[in-house]
Amino acid sequence: MVVVVVVVVVVIVLFVVVVVVVVVVVVQVVRVLSGVLCETEIHEVTPCNPDPCQAGGTCVSLASGEFLCRCPPDRDGELCQHCQ
């Protein structure tokens, strides 16, 4: 009788573990995919995503949560929006 109870408890625990793993995997997939057929990848929004820099400027995320645009030599401005 004790063996049957132990086996039932082990089966229930394994079932719960499998369900939790499946839920975690599904949540991770849902976080990164969108669309009817999950065809669109969702990118994390950061100060540089979407890229605010213009005219070929390179966005640099700062530790403060802000960003800095490194502009090409012929551009300036906070977003590289001005011609020199």
Buried (B, 14 or more C-beta within 10 A) or exposed (E): EEEEEEEEEEEEEEEEEEEEEEEEEEEEEEEEEEEEEEEEEEEEEEBBEEBBBBBEBEBEEEEEEEBBBEBEEEBBBBBBBEEE
